[in-house]
């Protein structure tokens, strides 16, 4: 992490997440002398954090860390990228990481986890991975689960029928894997950035999606416009 506001938001999110899971936190620092993070750790005295320098190639450091981590947590941009768009590390890490990646962005209430909702964006081939991660987070946070399917307003009726079938499959999947959760289901005929910018959620879980720059349309919209942190889920590697 660097010294930007976005990096500290990501660190606070990661610290609370690690504390809730009762697991250690690995922190990669651009400036090993940065002591600001200690203020966060003082509020979580039971959390064990290990600090390492990110070095001259932070992407390589984070990708290497993903081999032994359940989740990587990044700020949506850093001190070298304060304008619109994503920071320079986000997409390169997403393309190569071997675990799920949380990109911390959005409104302060969402980053602090005050809404009590986890949203799973469904309707694609990665739905089982997305739903498993969303269920894990709901159980850890004692949050409610929302299923969100977005289709373009001009979508053809046959495509809409396929989408409705995908939503039904997601609901059936949850009945067998998480019967204690009764999800709210939203099907919205909007552009993805419009839906994702108005979420009253603490987290939205998406798959990686298509191959353009390593992410699909909904995932790209979430990374740029979501009103809350974004978890890009990844399946456990099968000895690859």
Backbone bond lengths (Angstrom), bond angles and torsions (degrees), N, CA, C in turn:
res aa  C-N    CA-C-N  psi(-1)  N-CA   C-N-CA  omega(-1)  CA-C   N-CA-C  phi
1 X - - - 1.450 - - 1.520 109.56 -
2 X 1.372 115.09 149.03 1.451 119.62 174.59 1.529 108.01 -100.90
3 X 1.320 117.49 -160.88 1.461 120.71 -175.37 1.522 112.61 -100.47
4 X 1.334 118.72 17.47 1.456 121.38 -179.73 1.526 110.87 -77.93
5 X 1.330 115.52 159.90 1.467 121.07 176.64 1.521 110.70 -60.16
6 X 1.337 117.12 -38.16 1.456 121.13 -178.68 1.532 110.99 -64.74
7 X 1.337 116.08 -38.41 1.458 119.60 179.09 1.524 111.10 -65.74
8 X 1.328 117.19 -40.29 1.468 119.41 179.16 1.521 111.58 -68.62
9 X 1.338 117.32 -35.07 1.461 119.82 174.56 1.534 110.15 -61.74
10 X 1.338 115.97 -42.28 1.455 120.02 179.12 1.529 111.00 -65.05
11 X 1.334 115.99 -40.54 1.461 119.28 179.21 1.524 110.95 -63.62
12 X 1.330 117.57 -44.75 1.467 120.00 178.44 1.520 111.05 -61.33
13 X 1.331 116.84 -42.96 1.471 120.16 178.74 1.528 109.80 -61.23
14 X 1.332 116.43 -47.23 1.465 120.51 -178.55 1.519 111.44 -63.28
15 X 1.334 116.75 -39.42 1.464 120.67 -179.44 1.529 110.70 -64.32
16 X 1.340 117.00 -45.37 1.465 119.40 178.47 1.523 111.39 -64.37
17 X 1.331 116.10 -37.79 1.465 120.29 -179.90 1.530 110.49 -65.87
18 X 1.321 116.59 -47.04 1.470 120.07 178.95 1.523 110.74 -62.34
19 X 1.328 116.68 -40.41 1.462 120.38 179.37 1.524 110.88 -62.73
20 X 1.343 117.31 -40.62 1.464 120.56 -179.18 1.519 111.61 -66.85
21 X 1.331 116.94 -28.41 1.464 121.57 179.19 1.522 112.62 -90.72
22 X 1.345 116.89 -5.23 1.464 122.03 -177.43 1.526 110.96 58.06
23 X 1.330 114.83 43.52 1.459 120.23 179.67 1.521 109.40 -124.93
24 X 1.327 117.50 163.99 1.460 121.75 178.95 1.524 110.44 -75.63
25 X 1.325 114.95 159.49 1.461 122.02 179.24 1.519 109.16 -118.61
26 X 1.331 115.86 128.73 1.459 121.77 174.28 1.527 108.08 -99.81
27 X 1.327 117.41 126.05 1.465 121.94 -176.91 1.525 108.79 -120.48
28 X 1.346 115.88 124.82 1.463 121.09 177.86 1.527 108.23 -103.54
29 X 1.336 116.17 117.84 1.461 122.77 -173.93 1.522 111.56 -105.22
30 X 1.348 115.94 131.82 1.461 119.67 171.27 1.519 110.35 -69.81
31 X 1.343 115.89 -33.99 1.460 121.89 178.75 1.527 108.27 -119.72
32 X 1.343 118.46 100.57 1.467 120.48 -177.79 1.523 113.69 -58.83
33 X 1.338 117.98 -17.67 1.457 120.85 -179.99 1.513 113.85 -88.50
34 X 1.326 118.08 1.15 1.458 121.69 -178.69 1.529 110.20 -70.12
35 X 1.322 117.04 119.90 1.465 121.06 -177.53 1.522 112.72 -107.99
36 X 1.340 118.80 1.83 1.459 121.34 -177.29 1.527 111.76 -61.46
37 X 1.331 116.96 -32.64 1.464 120.59 -176.67 1.528 111.86 -63.43
38 X 1.317 117.52 -21.57 1.462 119.56 -179.42 1.525 111.97 -61.82
39 X 1.325 118.13 -28.03 1.461 121.04 178.58 1.522 111.18 -63.09
40 X 1.332 115.98 -37.73 1.464 119.64 177.09 1.509 110.17 -68.61
41 X 1.318 116.92 -44.00 1.466 120.37 -176.86 1.523 111.58 -65.38
42 X 1.337 117.50 -29.41 1.471 119.45 178.03 1.522 111.88 -63.34
43 X 1.350 116.93 -27.17 1.462 120.38 178.85 1.518 112.01 -82.62
44 X 1.336 117.13 -10.83 1.475 121.97 -179.46 1.527 108.24 -128.16
45 X 1.329 117.55 69.50 1.472 120.32 -170.23 1.525 114.53 -64.06
46 X 1.342 118.15 -20.08 1.461 120.26 -179.15 1.527 112.64 -87.99
47 X 1.335 117.16 -2.46 1.462 120.73 -178.22 1.524 110.48 -87.57
48 X 1.335 115.93 131.15 1.464 121.58 175.34 1.527 108.82 -99.80
49 X 1.333 116.20 121.36 1.461 121.25 -179.65 1.525 109.83 -117.30
50 X 1.321 116.43 137.89 1.459 123.28 177.95 1.526 107.67 -114.58
51 X 1.318 117.27 127.23 1.458 121.92 -175.60 1.529 110.46 -105.92
52 X 1.348 114.15 136.04 1.455 120.65 179.40 1.521 108.97 -138.34
53 X 1.324 118.77 148.82 1.477 120.15 175.08 1.528 109.68 -73.96
54 X 1.325 116.28 140.46 1.463 119.52 178.25 1.519 111.78 -80.20
55 X 1.349 117.31 -16.24 1.462 121.05 175.06 1.517 112.92 73.14
56 X 1.332 114.70 -165.66 1.465 120.47 -177.09 1.517 113.26 -79.65
57 X 1.341 117.14 -13.84 1.463 120.99 -178.81 1.529 108.55 -129.10
58 X 1.340 117.46 80.35 1.463 119.73 -176.93 1.521 113.58 -63.13
59 X 1.335 118.13 -29.62 1.468 119.86 177.56 1.520 109.80 -62.42
60 X 1.319 117.01 -47.25 1.465 120.47 179.46 1.525 110.73 -62.52
61 X 1.336 117.29 -39.04 1.464 120.43 179.40 1.518 111.01 -63.10
62 X 1.333 117.18 -44.00 1.458 120.85 -178.11 1.523 111.30 -71.44
63 X 1.319 117.14 -40.09 1.461 119.66 177.79 1.529 110.26 -63.74
64 X 1.328 116.82 -40.30 1.452 119.78 175.42 1.515 111.86 -61.73
65 X 1.338 116.67 -40.24 1.465 120.36 178.71 1.514 111.77 -65.04
66 X 1.330 117.82 -27.90 1.465 120.55 -177.61 1.520 112.66 -66.28
67 X 1.336 117.65 -19.24 1.463 120.14 178.11 1.523 112.29 -64.84
68 X 1.324 117.32 -29.32 1.462 121.02 -175.88 1.528 112.07 -120.98
69 X 1.332 117.13 18.63 1.460 121.39 -178.37 1.516 110.77 -120.07
70 X 1.334 115.85 152.15 1.457 120.51 174.43 1.522 110.86 -82.96
71 X 1.340 116.46 -31.50 1.459 121.44 -176.42 1.522 109.82 -151.70
72 X 1.335 116.72 136.72 1.458 122.14 167.75 1.525 108.31 -98.51
73 X 1.323 116.72 144.02 1.463 121.07 179.36 1.520 108.62 -125.26
74 X 1.338 116.29 125.00 1.461 122.66 -178.43 1.522 109.96 -125.65
75 X 1.321 116.92 150.67 1.451 120.21 165.45 1.515 109.26 -76.44
76 X 1.325 116.86 155.04 1.461 119.41 -176.33 1.533 112.42 -70.34
77 X 1.323 116.29 -18.95 1.467 121.08 175.16 1.516 108.02 -162.26
78 X 1.325 117.00 168.84 1.455 121.26 -176.47 1.512 112.06 -123.48
79 X 1.328 115.33 -170.31 1.462 120.19 -175.51 1.527 112.29 -67.46
80 X 1.346 117.63 -20.09 1.454 120.53 177.97 1.526 112.56 -89.51
81 X 1.346 117.01 -0.86 1.471 120.46 -176.60 1.519 107.90 -141.69
82 X 1.309 116.79 84.50 1.469 120.60 -175.74 1.526 112.68 -102.22
83 X 1.320 118.82 -0.41 1.458 121.15 179.58 1.513 111.75 -87.48
84 X 1.331 114.73 -159.80 1.452 120.42 177.96 1.525 110.05 -70.88
85 X 1.310 115.89 159.10 1.458 120.67 176.93 1.511 112.70 93.80
86 X 1.331 115.43 -173.30 1.455 122.72 -177.51 1.518 111.32 -92.98
87 X 1.320 115.36 155.82 1.444 120.29 172.20 1.518 111.24 -67.48
88 X 1.315 116.06 162.65 1.466 121.09 -173.12 1.519 113.79 -69.96
89 X 1.343 118.52 -16.86 1.461 120.61 -177.82 1.519 113.13 -86.89
90 X 1.336 117.68 -23.12 1.464 120.15 -164.91 1.524 112.48 -62.72
91 X 1.320 117.91 -58.63 1.464 119.42 -176.53 1.534 112.93 -65.91
92 X 1.350 119.81 -41.85 1.466 117.91 176.28 1.531 113.43 -58.75
93 X 1.332 117.27 -38.50 1.466 119.33 177.85 1.526 110.33 -69.21
94 X 1.340 117.71 -43.09 1.460 120.65 179.42 1.525 111.92 -58.35
95 X 1.328 116.78 -41.30 1.463 120.04 -177.66 1.525 112.13 -63.22
96 X 1.341 117.29 -33.11 1.467 120.22 -169.68 1.521 114.52 -110.76
97 X 1.310 118.30 -13.97 1.470 120.37 -175.85 1.522 111.07 -64.55
98 X 1.328 115.12 143.59 1.456 121.12 -178.98 1.529 111.89 -103.70
99 X 1.327 116.05 17.66 1.462 120.98 174.48 1.525 107.24 -144.72
100 X 1.327 116.65 176.84 1.447 120.16 176.78 1.524 111.39 -64.53
101 X 1.332 115.77 151.11 1.469 121.70 -179.30 1.525 108.92 -126.25
102 X 1.331 116.78 125.23 1.462 122.18 173.45 1.523 108.36 -98.79
103 X 1.315 116.28 126.40 1.455 122.23 173.95 1.526 106.55 -107.14
104 X 1.328 115.91 113.80 1.461 121.25 -174.32 1.522 109.57 -85.52
105 X 1.314 115.32 119.73 1.458 123.55 -179.67 1.525 107.10 -155.34
106 X 1.328 116.99 176.85 1.447 120.39 171.29 1.510 114.18 104.21
107 X 1.336 114.72 -165.17 1.458 122.01 -175.72 1.524 111.16 -77.61
108 X 1.330 117.09 150.16 1.474 119.79 -178.63 1.521 114.10 -55.45
109 X 1.356 118.13 -39.08 1.466 119.89 -179.34 1.524 111.20 -62.39
110 X 1.331 116.15 -38.41 1.457 120.23 179.27 1.525 111.35 -69.16
111 X 1.321 116.24 -43.28 1.463 119.90 -179.69 1.524 110.30 -62.82
112 X 1.325 116.91 -34.57 1.465 120.56 178.44 1.525 112.70 -81.14
113 X 1.332 117.80 -6.23 1.461 121.00 177.21 1.516 114.17 75.47
114 X 1.336 117.80 39.85 1.455 121.03 -173.75 1.521 114.50 -94.51
115 X 1.338 118.67 -9.08 1.464 120.11 -176.70 1.532 113.12 -82.89
116 X 1.329 116.85 -30.72 1.462 119.65 -178.53 1.515 114.64 79.29
117 X 1.334 117.55 19.53 1.463 122.07 178.94 1.526 110.36 -125.64
118 X 1.333 116.11 142.14 1.464 123.97 166.00 1.517 106.43 -117.66
119 X 1.327 117.35 129.26 1.460 122.58 -177.95 1.519 109.87 -109.49
120 X 1.330 116.51 130.15 1.460 122.19 175.44 1.524 108.64 -108.26
121 X 1.333 116.74 120.40 1.461 121.39 176.90 1.521 108.30 -83.13
122 X 1.324 117.52 114.72 1.459 121.90 -171.81 1.523 110.82 -119.73
123 X 1.334 113.76 165.93 1.456 120.44 177.71 1.513 113.17 125.98
124 X 1.342 117.42 10.20 1.456 120.67 -178.89 1.518 111.80 -130.11
125 X 1.333 116.20 -178.41 1.465 121.46 -177.12 1.523 112.62 -70.40
126 X 1.333 117.58 -16.29 1.462 120.96 -179.55 1.530 113.05 -92.01
127 X 1.326 117.21 10.24 1.461 120.10 -176.01 1.526 114.28 -54.26
128 X 1.343 121.21 -43.24 1.469 118.91 179.75 1.527 113.08 -58.19
129 X 1.323 117.40 -40.86 1.469 121.05 178.35 1.523 110.10 -65.93
130 X 1.328 116.58 -45.85 1.459 121.55 179.65 1.521 110.53 -60.15
131 X 1.328 116.68 -45.52 1.462 120.35 -176.68 1.524 111.56 -68.19
132 X 1.325 117.74 -39.49 1.471 119.28 178.76 1.523 110.99 -61.03
133 X 1.331 117.01 -44.01 1.462 119.28 179.93 1.525 111.15 -67.32
134 X 1.331 116.59 -39.48 1.460 119.79 178.79 1.528 110.71 -63.38
135 X 1.326 117.04 -40.97 1.465 120.77 178.60 1.528 110.43 -63.92
136 X 1.329 117.62 -44.29 1.465 120.93 178.02 1.523 110.75 -55.65
137 X 1.325 116.29 -44.09 1.463 120.32 -178.38 1.521 111.88 -68.97
138 X 1.320 116.97 -38.57 1.459 119.80 177.05 1.529 110.51 -61.65
139 X 1.309 116.11 -42.30 1.467 119.17 -179.68 1.518 111.44 -67.19
140 X 1.328 116.41 -42.34 1.464 119.98 -179.65 1.520 111.69 -66.10
141 X 1.329 116.11 -41.79 1.461 121.23 -174.61 1.531 112.69 -92.43
142 X 1.339 115.89 -7.83 1.474 120.43 -173.02 1.521 110.17 56.28
143 X 1.322 113.99 45.30 1.463 121.56 -176.80 1.519 110.26 -103.75
144 X 1.313 115.50 163.53 1.455 121.80 174.26 1.531 109.36 -86.44
145 X 1.338 115.46 155.85 1.464 121.17 -175.98 1.517 110.25 -111.26
146 X 1.322 114.80 133.87 1.459 121.37 174.61 1.526 108.80 -120.28
147 X 1.328 116.57 135.24 1.462 121.98 170.76 1.524 107.88 -100.27
148 X 1.307 115.98 128.18 1.462 121.12 -179.32 1.515 109.12 -122.46
149 X 1.331 115.22 122.52 1.466 119.46 171.70 1.518 108.29 -119.90
150 X 1.324 115.02 128.45 1.462 121.30 -177.49 1.526 108.78 -114.43
151 X 1.327 116.54 129.69 1.462 118.82 170.14 1.512 108.90 -131.02
152 X 1.315 115.35 151.31 1.464 120.66 -176.91 1.522 110.18 -64.62
153 X 1.326 118.26 146.35 1.469 120.99 -177.99 1.515 113.85 -59.11
154 X 1.334 117.28 -27.75 1.469 121.15 -176.67 1.524 112.88 -94.55
155 X 1.328 117.71 12.60 1.465 120.15 -173.83 1.532 111.54 -65.96
156 X 1.333 115.66 142.57 1.463 122.30 -178.99 1.526 110.41 -69.16
157 X 1.341 116.83 152.68 1.464 121.29 -176.52 1.523 112.97 -59.77
158 X 1.330 117.64 -37.48 1.470 119.51 -179.84 1.521 111.00 -65.37
159 X 1.338 116.70 -38.15 1.463 119.84 177.22 1.521 110.74 -67.63
160 X 1.325 117.43 -37.22 1.463 120.95 177.60 1.524 111.03 -63.56
161 X 1.339 117.01 -37.38 1.461 120.21 178.20 1.523 110.66 -64.50
162 X 1.335 117.76 -39.16 1.464 120.84 176.51 1.527 110.80 -64.00
163 X 1.322 115.28 -39.42 1.451 119.30 179.87 1.522 111.53 -65.04
164 X 1.334 116.60 -41.94 1.465 120.09 178.78 1.524 110.54 -62.66
165 X 1.332 116.49 -37.26 1.462 119.77 177.32 1.528 110.70 -65.53
166 X 1.345 117.18 -37.48 1.456 120.56 178.76 1.522 111.15 -64.75
167 X 1.328 116.95 -38.72 1.466 120.61 178.13 1.521 110.13 -65.59
168 X 1.338 117.23 -41.60 1.477 120.35 177.92 1.523 110.53 -61.38
169 X 1.340 116.91 -40.25 1.465 119.80 178.44 1.525 110.89 -63.20
170 X 1.326 116.44 -38.13 1.464 119.83 178.76 1.521 110.84 -63.86
171 X 1.319 117.02 -42.47 1.466 120.82 179.11 1.531 110.12 -64.13
172 X 1.321 117.77 -43.27 1.468 121.06 178.58 1.522 111.22 -64.28
173 X 1.316 117.26 -39.23 1.468 121.23 177.21 1.520 110.31 -57.95
174 X 1.328 116.64 -43.22 1.460 120.49 -179.27 1.522 112.13 -68.23
175 X 1.321 117.97 -31.59 1.467 120.04 -179.85 1.519 111.87 -63.21
176 X 1.325 116.37 -29.30 1.460 119.42 -179.85 1.515 112.87 -94.33
177 X 1.336 117.58 -30.85 1.470 120.15 -176.14 1.524 113.42 -95.94
178 X 1.321 117.85 -26.53 1.474 121.11 -178.59 1.526 109.25 -145.86
179 X 1.338 117.38 65.82 1.466 119.66 -175.54 1.516 113.90 -63.74
180 X 1.338 116.88 -17.93 1.467 119.20 179.31 1.521 112.96 -76.38
181 X 1.330 117.42 -12.18 1.462 121.52 -178.78 1.526 110.18 -101.49
182 X 1.311 116.86 129.62 1.461 121.98 173.79 1.524 107.43 -111.89
183 X 1.327 117.41 102.03 1.469 118.59 -171.99 1.519 112.87 -76.71
184 X 1.319 114.90 148.54 1.460 120.65 164.24 1.525 106.47 -80.55
185 X 1.326 117.21 137.92 1.467 121.35 -178.44 1.524 109.20 -115.85
186 X 1.317 115.00 126.33 1.461 120.89 175.09 1.519 109.38 -122.57
187 X 1.327 116.05 126.91 1.461 122.34 172.59 1.526 106.18 -117.72
188 X 1.328 116.58 117.60 1.454 120.88 -171.70 1.519 111.29 -122.48
189 X 1.320 115.58 129.30 1.465 121.79 174.66 1.519 108.22 -92.75
190 X 1.327 115.66 79.54 1.456 121.94 -177.11 1.529 107.89 -145.42
191 X 1.302 115.83 168.53 1.456 119.79 170.49 1.538 108.19 -73.21
192 X 1.335 117.87 143.15 1.476 119.67 -174.81 1.513 114.27 -53.71
193 X 1.337 118.00 -41.54 1.466 118.83 -177.27 1.520 111.71 -64.55
194 X 1.344 117.72 -29.46 1.460 120.61 179.22 1.530 111.02 -69.75
195 X 1.325 116.19 -44.73 1.466 119.68 179.50 1.513 111.90 -66.26
196 X 1.313 117.10 -43.73 1.458 121.27 -173.19 1.523 112.08 -74.83
197 X 1.305 117.87 -24.85 1.462 120.89 179.41 1.521 112.40 -77.51
198 X 1.338 117.21 -13.12 1.467 119.89 -175.45 1.529 112.42 -114.80
199 X 1.324 118.71 15.99 1.460 121.36 -178.02 1.529 111.48 -70.50
200 X 1.325 116.48 134.89 1.463 120.95 169.71 1.526 107.83 -99.31
201 X 1.318 115.33 67.00 1.464 122.64 -172.33 1.518 109.01 -134.30
202 X 1.343 115.84 156.54 1.464 120.55 176.63 1.515 111.84 -88.61
203 X 1.329 116.68 -17.20 1.463 120.98 -177.15 1.514 107.75 -163.65
204 X 1.328 116.68 142.51 1.456 120.91 169.76 1.521 107.56 -119.11
205 X 1.335 115.54 130.80 1.466 121.79 -179.06 1.521 108.14 -104.46
206 X 1.330 116.24 127.06 1.463 122.33 -178.64 1.526 108.80 -130.47
207 X 1.336 116.39 162.07 1.455 120.93 169.64 1.520 109.81 -88.13
208 X 1.317 115.81 175.58 1.468 117.93 178.40 1.515 111.83 -71.85
209 X 1.327 115.93 -31.80 1.459 119.21 175.97 1.510 113.00 79.35
210 X 1.352 116.28 -144.69 1.461 122.25 -172.58 1.509 113.93 -70.80
211 X 1.309 114.28 -174.10 1.458 120.86 -172.51 1.529 114.09 -97.65
212 X 1.320 118.90 -7.51 1.470 119.63 -179.09 1.525 108.80 -69.86
213 X 1.324 116.18 113.41 1.466 122.03 -177.31 1.527 111.69 58.18
214 X 1.327 116.94 20.36 1.452 120.01 175.69 1.514 115.36 84.13
215 X 1.341 118.51 -1.54 1.463 120.26 -179.47 1.527 109.40 -138.59
216 X 1.341 115.09 154.19 1.449 120.91 179.67 1.523 112.57 -90.71
217 X 1.342 115.50 -176.98 1.462 121.68 -174.12 1.521 111.95 -62.66
218 X 1.343 117.49 -49.01 1.465 120.57 -178.02 1.523 110.44 -67.38
219 X 1.328 116.49 -40.86 1.468 120.20 179.16 1.519 110.92 -63.29
220 X 1.308 117.01 -43.89 1.470 120.35 178.83 1.527 110.22 -62.40
221 X 1.338 117.25 -42.19 1.466 120.14 178.71 1.526 110.54 -62.94
222 X 1.342 116.77 -39.82 1.466 120.16 179.04 1.525 111.11 -63.39
223 X 1.321 116.55 -44.81 1.472 120.33 -177.79 1.530 112.25 -63.28
224 X 1.325 116.86 -30.88 1.464 120.68 -177.04 1.525 113.53 -95.59
225 X 1.349 117.90 -26.58 1.466 118.80 -167.66 1.525 115.34 -129.93
226 X 1.323 119.76 -10.97 1.466 119.94 -173.94 1.523 111.36 -59.61
227 X 1.318 115.61 144.58 1.457 121.35 179.19 1.516 112.41 -84.69
228 X 1.339 117.04 9.01 1.468 121.99 -177.14 1.529 109.13 -150.11
229 X 1.333 118.02 168.86 1.467 119.93 174.90 1.529 111.87 -57.47
230 X 1.326 115.70 152.93 1.465 123.21 -175.38 1.522 109.04 -121.18
231 X 1.331 116.67 124.95 1.466 120.99 172.33 1.515 108.30 -102.95
232 X 1.330 116.76 115.86 1.459 122.05 173.95 1.520 106.19 -92.35
233 X 1.337 115.09 105.84 1.470 120.82 -172.19 1.525 110.49 -77.73
234 X 1.313 114.13 150.90 1.460 120.80 176.05 1.506 108.46 -139.43
235 X 1.333 115.85 137.93 1.448 120.35 177.59 1.519 109.91 -67.29
236 X 1.357 116.24 152.22 1.449 120.36 174.02 1.513 109.65 -60.77
237 X 1.331 119.60 130.91 1.467 120.46 179.28 1.510 111.01 -65.01
238 X 1.321 115.61 139.26 1.462 121.16 -179.79 1.521 108.89 -97.09
239 X 1.348 115.69 74.06 1.472 122.19 178.58 1.517 112.25 55.61
240 X 1.335 115.73 35.97 1.462 117.70 179.31 1.516 110.32 -104.44
